Amino acid sequence: MANDPIHQFHISKLIPIEVGGIDLSFTNSSLFMVATVASAAAFLYFTTTSRSLVPGRAQSMAEMSYEFVANMLRDSAGTAGMRFFPLVFSLFMFVLFANMLGMFPYFFTVTSQIIVTFSLALVVIGTVVLYGFYKHGLKFLGLFVPSGVPGALVPLVVAIEVISFLSRPVSLSVRLFASMLAGHITLKVFAGFIVSLGALGPLGIATAVLPLLMTVALTGLEFLISFIQAYVFAILTCMYLNDAVHPNH
Amino acid sequence: MAGFDRPEDKGKAHPDTAGNPAVRDEDLERRGRDLEAALAARRAADEAKVKVSAGSRDMVGFGQAMKLSSEFIAGVVVGAGIGWLIDQIAGTSPWGLIVFLLLGFCAGVLNVLRAAGKIAEPKQGVLGRKENE
């Protein structure tokens, strides 16, 4: 069905690979992940090769994205958090380029797959936990014990804090996945209306203008959401990293 | 901005530099102060711009809604998941699920309140800031 709004998220195997009973096939999702990394790397490499003192348009775009992420990280995690800059910048560029590539017609949106966003979120939380224990030892667990809580309530509060902490990767990944999925489905549904209305004769074609306008507006909105979600992902990463750097609650 | 300022200022400063180093220092200081003032003004303007656009945008409201709902749902889902796991391992069905679903609900509310900035992260304001500086 050409009009099936879910069809665009279908994963197809391009090169079937199986190692020890585990399916490691190179799928269209893998292809677009490679494309995302390649385009992000190419963008940053080619815009910064000339390295002129007065940046041209392309170079200033690369510098702007650098400064954007650097300021975000410095504001939320302090200068001590700057050691995580490579991680945050890579995540931001990956999510941004994956979202933007997904806006091309017939392209696959990597970030609309929850397993992709969940893996990204696990990388973030894994870094927070590992670095927290490495840097602060058992004191890192103090993150779960707010000070000034009466003794009897501590177990309850700790349980709630632990659940709240564990829910972070879930909310981080669900947010990105849900907004990309919902946006692309909405876009496809409205675009489908144009085709089905257009098949109804002259009156249908006249009314098809309405969903067409809607689709144009939604496309703009989707570009905005693509950027906002990449930004939200990066800023939440910064805030969680702040917990690993300063767990002194 | 500094790049634009320098050439014309240099032109002005050059005649002075030959005979009078004191004037040059003063000039340099003045330029530094001017630049600082200009930067401060620009920064304030930028901040004001951000505030206005943030207030007028519907998109921010949409983003906020997505954020708060996902925070709450994640809390409940993770709580229920932990309870279910405990039941599976310890065989205490359905008590683990019941207790941890309720705790998850609390955690979800806590997440939402934190995300909305209604309650501060405990003690962050006192200790966390100090270490930052």
Interface residues (C-beta under 8 A of the other chain):
Chain A: V54 G78 T79 A80 P146 S147 G148 L156 A159 I160 E161 I163 S164 L166 S167 R168 V170 S171 V174 R175 A178 S179 L221 L224 I225 I228 V232 N242 H246 N248 H249
Chain B: G3 M59 G63 M66 K67 S70 E71 I73 A74 G75 V77 V78 G79 I82 F100 L103 G104 C106 A107 G108 L110 N111 R114 E121 P122 K123 Q124 L127 G128 E131 N132
